[in-house]
Each structure stands twice: as structure tokens, then as C-alpha cells.
């Protein structure tokens, strides 16, 4: 039989198979008494390869999931009179008639699954829920080297409506999305998220698809449950190579996205992606939240061509490349059309091999002076452990290379932006075809190499032992061996990373996964155990710019190094455990009260020295024991080797020294021993006795500690000065235990500030005959006469519990003073505060035993500084406006300055980015330690508008007060309020008579101000309460007060109206725990295109009962003077003051009333608003009428 005959027979059989493919009418065979999902799954499992048709209009899954575990086709009913129009961009699913509602997760667990003409809806579940799940079972197992995927997956004419991750694919799949709408997703539309050592996945094609994330509010202000506001990382398609140390970039096999429509969302290669084509798509952005294309973390080979980026008026971030330390490369951006108002076209840090050519900007613009392309933007530089600009021991700035920018049109005017690039000195091959007067080319040196290429022993600072592959497994240990197995070849990989390869085994130091941001932020107290290892994973791999051998980053600290996995987040570092096994520890942590990532102060077990193999060597092999009793004799062992042929051994000494705890600098010797040595290398064992006259560690001066020091002493050719190779390891010295005891070691500061958190240290020692149970540390109120306890201040700290307590230990922990305690000077007579530390134990008869340490302490009120005029947080450029701040600091302190001004912060975690100059120094009289000050503040000229800030940046007003306490220590007290900067005469709305507490059934006079443009028209002005969740998601609202209708003016200042919260309104304390009130001021208007727009201002408020509102005392800044408001609101009743003169000032600082020698002031004539009562005792209290 010849080949032609075989081909003919194959074709015939194929046709017969297609013709014979089983078609099942689901409605005809369904058992209506059984759940829908089980009926579908039964048909799938018993009819693999069949077509199951769904001909009804609706199928209710009743919040059940569906598992598709066999090859199958699921097909819905269509309206044959309607033909989808796929000639343009995006999907057209108008002919779909069959819908699955109330869906739970749809699991794809087979190859060759086809879904056609069906609508799937999921409108419940938490924000991060998964709707369609393509994960292969190998994705979730522990084998990181075996990772399979499903292929032959196709979705055609399908709508996926809802879900947090609408589709999650794990390590990828092979197939097509054609005419698919992925809408109302909360986080990501289609998520590729590599896990394990996966080099490649099958090609995926997206054609004529529409992607649109969920927006929390529809145009009428009603909630779309459970929704979320569109956030910066709500991407339609995300190719995420994973935050692992696996250095091979994930090949997406030319996956293609064509003729798709992206509404307020974009496409991203979140890390380590390669080979994606983005061609002939439309991005339509009206929100300005999501970067339209994001390519980062070593990604490469992206083609971005023939797309339309319509920014409308959203000031979009169009294309973002990696803006940290993971260079992207080989990106082609050609023949795209940009429309509307963009924030930037490209923002990146040091990409390479980038071509930007033939793109059309004729009908696009940005703010004059803003970036068109900025290839020098380093994001969150202050948070990086190896930030290029952080200190001289870091690498330095990185440069771009092989950048081609040419033949782009429509860029002549200044409102197209600027071009900024770093290039190496004398760099060749770059082309910058852009107006010279808006181009900045910085020529810089190549990044510094922190460690020269060479062969090293990598020695741990704590143990003095060497990094060594462990015999029998892949884990690492530290050891004192003197062989090639402790030697490593270190090779620099520009611009900042290194490979580390064992000399004897040729294995590379590598990791399966380091800690990531989710570990640190989401689970900081229960980090997984992760271990570096060395094996031949990369035998035969040829490294290049894209695919790398396992790489590491170094942070230099003096002559020591922190070794960080070379992944994208640098969250972890190599450290030695107590059992000499090498593991990871966290290198960054979650900042208090925010999601910022801040560096961890690493201990000596995470610091390493790289010693050239030609240097002399000494190690303390018994360093696993670092606790000694006074007078104790312990066997010790040292290893040493003289490697320099012209040096002669003189002696080895060993002993206890006192060092500076911070710098490790030598202070004093206590007792040295010179063990007998003979050869130029070897190990020596000897006994060492801790002198009986030394102090225990807890009795050393503050900032001092003990260390064991060992020194190898040689002379050059046996003559001349001593040449010393030394090591030292911090140790603890304890006195012999004669009774159970506990001490408060950090008792040098006995003043605590209300609401503050300080680091404290206690030490305990428990008799060998007793069993320790717990230690406790806390604040108490006691009687001054005999220290008997009046009350305990909760919470109390328990530094050690039965689960982790040791017989003898020192514990350092954070201790917080609650915000609701009174200062010491407000305690009743005969009472005072003490700190008490307790150690609880049980003796041999199970009898409870307690030992304690008691110390008298002082509790003081915190310094405060607040922005009183924060009801209006919108600033116009070059505008001067009166501001007011209130402040308090302790009379024992000296005021240096109070400063007011704009800064830029990270919009996600509130971390500081930069200060806007000039800052205003508030003129405050010397010696007046509390008060309110009114002053003028001018918004700096020429600063960027809020809308032109980089993605994830925001303006804030910072008020900070600098004082010096009695000990000469500087203190900063700071408050922040988010603000916006707008152009002159911009639209705004503000509540002028802002008060954070409102009473039910209390009639008040309120004022608002607003402005819209002359060519716009008012529809309504409203003022009223709304109920939201605690994270500001809208829930409901009572009927608002109408301040003005369509005849209201376009601009109004201090418009007065009467506002009253209805008597049936629930007060704040009776709302559900996750709800709150906000006061919303809303101006609805038509813009110059006749589109309805809204100006909104929200302020959190407490709604209280009428009686509480009218009778609640308002305390002054210094907790002395108090004011009670008369229920008739005609008078202020004054208590707790020696003052004789009282002055009332309005919000603008004008004196409006003055009284003497009185306990009641009539304020009936004052207009409603905010006022400040000042006394001749320098007391200040704010009140609202």
C-alpha cells in the first residue's frame, strides 16, 4: 500500500469519525431531580469526545462547580438570525441564547475541551476567587521539575462574566480563545502563573476577544456586588513567570493577541516572559488606573505592533517596562497609534535592545514637561536592599543600551513630553530621533562590581565556618573542612548579579523559590522553610542576557556581605541555622501600619565573608555553643591553615573580649589562652575556663557585649611585625544560677509615650530544679506607698510561653502603651505606674513559683501636630491659601520647627518617595508648647499635577514638628493627609464646615463650595450621608439634601443651607462591624461634550444620638481644659482650667469673641462653623457650632 492510498484512507476515516461524533441533547436526557452539575459531569464522563448541546435559555448551577475531566464539546444555543460582527476589534456575542448562572469554579481537567456559544456568570465569592481553572494536577504537587499542561483547549463565542481570576492557567495551556468576552473580573482576566522549573508552554492565541474588569460603582452610584474598584494591576492577560529564583525566562511560544479590545485594562508579562505578539488590538482607557502594557523582570522578545492606544482623557500609563533591577530586552514597538491624554508612553529602568519606530502621536498629548519616554525611572528605590543609589557600597545606576527611537510622528510640540535615558560613557549603537530641546541623555559609568571574579571560601560571620555542600543530599551546611568542597567560584553577571559554583562538584548554588512579597506581607510570622542547595540542574546550560544560570545579589556591609536570591523581590537572604544547615531568613518585612516593604536588620548568621583561598584561615569549630557560665570550663576546638608560603606561625590565641554591640569594635580583653600549636595547619582541642571575676552579660555597659576571639599570628619570614588573622563571635556570659530571677535589661529609659511602641529586653534564669512556664512583661498602676497593684494595663506581653521558653534566655520584643491610658500626672493621688517583669516556673512538686523585677516608670501624653484646615485637600498650582495647624509638645522639650508642605508618597503603601520644595516653616512663638497657628501656604509653581504623577504615586500634605528633649535627642512628630494638585481654576467641591461628628435630629447650618467651567452646566448639588464598608465600598444612602438644582451657578463659595439627619437614622455604633458613614458632597454636571460627570468629596463621620452630640465634652490638646456644649447651643461651659481670659477665633484666625473670669461663654450670636477657644494658660480647644 503506497503513501497516497494511506493518506486517502486516513482522510476517509477522519471524515467518518467527525460525521459519527456523538451529539447529545442535554435537556432531553437530563434528570431534573438531580443537581445540574452532576448531570453534566455524568454525561461528560460517559461520552468522551461527544458534543453536548444546551438548548434552554438558562441553567442554574446553584453555586455549584463543574469539572470537565474528559475530551468534550459543550455547545449552547444561538440565534441564527444574528451573525457576530468580527470585522473590528473585540468580541461580538449577541447571538448567544444559553446562559449558566450562579456558577462556582469551572475545572478543566482534560485535553481537547471545546466550549462554544455559552454565557457563564459568577456574581459572588471573595475578591480573589477563581472562575475557570485550567491548572494541571502537577501544578499543585511538590515536584517542581515535573509540570504538565492541557492542550487542545478552545473557547469560541463564549462570555465569562465574573470571578476574581476569571481564568487561571497555572503553568499554561495550549489552545485558542476566539470571540470570547472576559468581563467583570476583580483581579486578572486570564492568568498564566508559572510554578516550578518550567521553560516553555504551548502557544495560546487570543483573537477578537473583549476584556473589561469590574468597576465597583455603575453610573448611578449603585454597588455592583461583590466588586472592587479598578486597581493598577487588574490586567486582562497576565503572563507571570513567578517570583522564583528559577532564572530561565518562560517561553510563551509566540502566543498571540490580535484584534482584541481592552477596556480599562491591559496586558502584562509580570515576570520572566518571552515571545509574545501583541498586534492590531485596541486599548480604550477612561480610568487611567491600569498600565496598558507591562513587561518586566527579565522579560524579552515582545512585539507590540499596529495597536491603538486610546487614552481618552484618562492620562494613561501606556507601556511600562521593569522599573527595578530586572532588565527587559528585545522589545519591538512599531506602527502603533496613540490617542488622547497619556501620562507617559514608556516608563522603564534601563531596558536594552529596544526599538520604538513609526508610532503616530498626532492626536495624543501629555502635560508639558511630563515624560514621553523615561528609561531612568527607578521605582521604590528606597525599599530595595541593593538600591543603586542607596550608598557607595552599592553597584550604582544602570544604563540602557541598543535603544533605537526613530520615525515616530506627531512629536514636535512640547505637550508630547520629554525623553530621558541613561547610557554608558562612549556608548555606540543608540539612535534618539526626538527633539533635542526635550531630550536628556545621561552618560554614566558602568555599575560597580562589588566582588572580583575568583575562587573564595564563603565564611559565616556567626559560626566562622565555611559554606559547604552536604554529603548525601543537596542541602548546604557550614563546616571547617580544608578541602576543595569548601571553595566556590564567584562570577560577576552584569549589571549586578553573581553565580556561585562549587569548585569540587561544579554544582551551582541555587533555590527552588525564595520568599516573596506575599510571604512577608501576608504571612510574616509563619514563613516556610526554604533551603538553598547545590546540584547539577544547569549542566550544559549556556547563559545569555535572557536565560541565566542561578544568580545571586550581594549587599555589602563593610567587609561582609548579605547574599540574596537574585529573584525580583530580594525578600530573603542566606543564613545559617543552629544545626549548621543553611536556610533562608526574611530580608524585608511589612512596615508597621502599612504594606510597605522595609529592610530587616539581619543578624550575624546572615552575613558572610568571601575569603580568597590564598589567605590564611582560622575557625572556631565549637561555635555552636555561645552561652557560658562564669567559672565554667569547656572543651574548645580551633582549625587553622597558613596558606602564604612566606609566613611562619608564631602562635594561636583564644579568649573572651568585650566589643561594641553595634560595630563589633574591640574594647577590652578579659582572659586569653595560648593553646599549644605545632604545624602550619590543622586542628587543636583544649580546655577554656571563663574567669570567675568577669561580669555577666546583663551587667555590661549599655551597647557592649562579649565575644570569643581567636587569632592566628604569623610573621613574614619569621621576622618583623605580627600578621594577625582573627575571628570573633558574640557570646553570652551568665552568672551561676542560685535562684530563679528575671531582669528588665532595657531599663535605661523609663519614660513611655501614650500610643508608642518601643523595643524592650528582659533576661531570665531558672533553677535546674524548676521548670520554666512563661515570662510576662507589662504596665501596672500601683499604690505609691507599698507598690500594691491597683490595676493591670492590658494587653500584657508574654515574651516566652511554655511552647518556646528555655531555662535561661534573653528576649527582645516590642512593647506598646495603649492609646487610652492617662498620663502619670493625671493619676489619682497616691498612685503611679510601674513596669513589672515576671518569670513563672514550677518546682519538682509542681508548685507554682514566681520571680519579678519592678521599676517605676512615667507615662506621658504624645506630642501631636495636626492640619486643621484639611477639609479642602485640592490645591491649585501657584495658589496661596490660608492654612491652620494645631500642635502640642511637652514643656520639657524645645521646639526646633514646625514644617508644612507637599510630599509624594507611594499610593499603595504610603511610603515616602520625595519632598516638594519649598516646604513652609510655620511661625510659632518660642516657648509656647501648644496652640493653633494660621499662616499662608503657596502651592509651588511648576510642580506636576496629580494626574501627571507616575503610576502608584500620590501627593500628601505633611505636617511635621521637630523638638529636642531634655537628653538632647531630636524627635519628629508627623501627620499626613492625602491631597491633589490641579491646574488653576480646576473643578472642585468641598465641605467647608467639616465636622467628624454629627447628631441625629440636630439641625445644623452647613456650607459648601464648588466650581465647574463656564462651558459646563450644573444638573444638581447634593449633600448627605452614605453607608460604605470600612474599605469605602458603597452600600446604600438615605435621601440626600438638595443644595441646588439645574439653575445653580457654575461657581459658588460658602453656600449655606440647613442640614438635619433624620431621627430614624441608625447611629454609627449600631451599624454592622464592617460598615461606616461617610458624608458625600456631590455636584452632577454636563461637560462640554454633554457627558454627565460628577464631582465628589467624601469625609468619614460619626453619627451619634442627639443627646451625645449636644453634651460630649471636647478636650484640649494638653488634656486639661474641657468644654461642654449647652444642649440649646447657646453657651459653652468651661471646666478644669485656671485661665481667666478666653478668646474665640474662627477658622480664618479672626478674633470673634472675648470673655474674662467666667465659666460660661454665650456663643448664640456666632455663625455655624469651626472655632478655637484659647486661654491665657496657653490652652486651646476646637469646637463646632
C-alpha positions, 0 to 999 in steps of 0.5 A: 500500500503506497503513501497516497492510498494511506493518506486517502484512507486516513482522510476517509476515516477522519471524515467518518469519525467527525460525521459519527461524533456523538451529539447529545441533547442535554435537556432531553436526557437530563434528570431534573431531580438531580443537581445540574452539575452532576448531570453534566459531569455524568454525561461528560464522563460517559461520552468522551469526545461527544458534543453536548448541546444546551438548548434552554435559555438558562441553567442554574448551577446553584453555586455549584462547580463543574469539572470537565475531566474528559475530551468534550464539546459543550455547545449552547444555543444561538440565534441564527438570525444574528451573525457576530460582527468580527470585522473590528476589534473585540468580541461580538456575542449577541447571538448567544441564547444559553446562559449558566448562572450562579456558577462556582469554579469551572475545572478543566481537567482534560485535553481537547475541551471545546466550549462554544456559544455559552454565557457563564456568570459568577456574581459572588465569592471573595475578591480573589476567587477563581472562575475557570481553572485550567491548572494541571494536577502537577501544578499543585504537587511538590515536584517542581521539575515535573509540570504538565499542561492541557492542550487542545483547549478552545473557547469560541463565542463564549462570555465569562462574566465574573470571578476574581481570576476569571481564568487561571492557567497555572503553568499554561495551556495550549489552545485558542480563545476566539470571540470570547468576552472576559468581563467583570473580573476583580483581579486578572482576566486570564492568568498564566502563573508559572510554578516550578522549573518550567521553560516553555508552554504551548502557544495560546492565541487570543483573537477578537476577544473583549476584556473589561474588569469590574468597576465597583460603582455603575453610573448611578452610584449603585454597588455592583456586588461583590466588586472592587474598584479598578486597581493598577494591576487588574490586567486582562492577560497576565503572563507571570513567570513567578517570583522564583529564583528559577532564572530561565525566562518562560517561553510563551511560544509566540502566543498571540493577541490580535484584534482584541479590545481592552477596556480599562485594562491591559496586558502584562508579562509580570515576570520572566516572559518571552515571545509574545505578539501583541498586534492590531488590538485596541486599548480604550482607557477612561480610568487611567488606573491600569498600565496598558502594557507591562513587561518586566523582570527579565522579560524579552522578545515582545512585539507590540505592533499596529495597536491603538492606544486610546487614552481618552482623557484618562492620562494613561500609563501606556507601556511600562517596562521593569522599573527595578533591577530586572532588565527587559530586552528585545522589545519591538514597538512599531506602527502603533497609534496613540490617542488622547491624554497619556501620562507617559508612553514608556516608563522603564529602568534601563531596558536594552535592545529596544526599538520604538519606530513609526508610532503616530502621536498626532492626536495624543498629548501629555502635560508639558514637561511630563515624560514621553519616554523615561528609561531612568525611572527607578521605582521604590528605590528606597525599599530595595536592599541593593538600591543603586543609589542607596550608598557607595557600597552599592553597584550604582545606576544602570544604563540602557543600551541598543535603544533605537527611537526613530520615525515616530510622528506627531512629536514636535510640540512640547505637550508630547513630553520629554525623553530621558535615558541613561547610557554608558560613557562612549556608548555606540549603537543608540539612535534618539530621533526626538527633539533635542530641546526635550531630550536628556541623555545621561552618560554614566559609568558602568555599575560597580562590581562589588566582588572580583571574579575568583575562587573564595571560601564563603565564611559565616560571620556567626559560626566562622565556618565555611559554606559547604555542600552536604554529603548525601543530599543537596542541602548546604551546611557550614563546616571547617573542612580544608578541602576543595568542597569548601571553595566556590567560584564567584562570577560577576553577571552584569549589571549586578548579579553573581553565580556561585559554583562549587569548585569540587562538584561544579554544582551551582548554588541555587533555590527552588523559590525564595520568599516573596512579597506575599510571604512577608506581607501576608504571612510574616510570622509563619514563613516556610522553610526554604533551603538553598542547595547545590546540584547539577540542574544547569549542566550544559546550560549556556547563559545569555542576557535572557536565560541565566544560570542561578544568580545571586545579589550581594549587599555589602556591609563593610567587609561582609556581605548579605547574599540574596536570591537574585529573584525580583523581590530580594525578600530573603537572604542566606543564613545559617541555622543552629544545626549548621544547615543553611536556610533562608531568613526574611530580608524585608518585612511589612512596615508597621501600619502599612504594606510597605516593604522595609529592610530587616536588620539581619543578624550575624548568621546572615552575613558572610565573608568571601575569603580568597583561598590564598589567605590564611584561615582560622575557625572556631569549630565549637561555635555552636555553643555561645552561652557560658557560665562564669567559672565554667570550663569547656572543651574548645576546638580551633582549625587553622591553615597558613596558606602564604608560603612566606609566613611562619606561625608564631602562635594561636590565641583564644579568649573572651573580649568585650566589643561594641554591640553595634560595630563589633569594635574591640574594647577590652580583653578579659582572659586569653589562652595560648593553646599549644600549636605545632604545624602550619595547619590543622586542628587543636582541642583544649580546655577554656575556663571563663574567669570567675571575676568577669561580669555577666552579660546583663551587667555590661555597659549599655551597647557592649557585649562579649565575644570569643576571639581567636587569632592566628599570628604569623610573621613574614619570614619569621621576622618583623611585625605580627600578621594577625588573622582573627575571628570573633563571635558574640557570646553570652556570659551568665552568672551561676544560677542560685535562684530563679530571677528575671531582669528588665535589661532595657531599663535605661529609659523609663519614660513611655509615650501614650500610643508608642511602641518601643523595643524592650529586653528582659533576661531570665534564669531558672533553677535546674530544679524548676521548670520554666512556664512563661515570662510576662512583661507589662504596665501596672498602676500601683499604690505609691506607698507599698507598690500594691497593684491597683490595676493591670494595663492590658494587653500584657506581653508574654515574651516566652510561653511554655511552647518556646521558653528555655531555662535561661534566655534573653528576649527582645520584643516590642512593647506598646502603651495603649492609646487610652491610658492617662498620663502619670500626672493625671493619676489619682493621688497616691498612685503611679505606674510601674513596669513589672517583669515576671518569670513563672516556673514550677518546682519538682512538686509542681508548685507554682513559683514566681520571680519579678523585677519592678521599676517605676516608670512615667507615662506621658501624653504624645506630642501631636501636630495636626492640619486643621484646615484639611477639609479642602485637600485640592490645591491649585498650582501657584495658589496661596491659601490660608492654612491652620495647624494645631500642635502640642509638645511637652514643656520639657522639650524645645521646639526646633520647627514646625514644617508644612508642605507637599510630599509624594508618597507611594499610593499603595503603601504610603511610603515616602518617595520625595519632598516638594520644595519649598516646604513652609516653616510655620511661625510659632512663638518660642516657648509656647508648647501648644496652640493653633497657628494660621499662616499662608501656604503657596502651592509651588509653581511648576510642580506636576499635577496629580494626574501627571504623577507616575503610576502608584504615586500620590501627593500628601500634605505633611505636617511635621514638628521637630523638638529636642528633649531634655537628653538632647535627642531630636524627635519628629512628630508627623501627620499626613493627609492625602491631597491633589494638585490641579491646574488653576481654576480646576473643578472642585467641591468641598465641605467647608464646615467639616465636622467628624461628628454629627447628631441625629435630629440636630439641625445644623447650618452647613456650607459648601463650595464648588466650581465647574467651567463656564462651558459646563452646566450644573444638573444638581448639588447634593449633600448627605450621608452614605453607608460604605464598608470600612474599605469605602465600598458603597452600600446604600444612602438615605435621601440626600439634601438638595443644595441646588438644582439645574439653575445653580451657578457654575461657581459658588463659595460658602453656600449655606443651607440647613442640614438635619439627619433624620431621627430614624437614622441608625447611629454609627455604633449600631451599624454592622462591624464592617460598615461606616458613614461617610458624608458625600458632597456631590455636584452632577454636571454636563461637560462640554461634550454633554457627558454627565460627570460628577464631582465628589468629596467624601469625609468619614463621620460619626453619627451619634444620638442627639443627646451625645452630640449636644453634651460630649465634652471636647478636650484640649490638646494638653488634656486639661481644659474641657468644654461642654456644649449647652444642649440649646447651643447657646453657651459653652461651659468651661471646666478644669482650667485656671485661665481667666481670659478666653478668646474665640477665633474662627477658622480664618484666625479672626478674633470673634469673641472675648470673655474674662473670669467666667465659666460660661461663654454665650456663643448664640450670636456666632455663625455655624462653623469651626472655632478655637477657644484659647486661654491665657494658660496657653490652652486651646480647644476646637469646637463646632457650632 
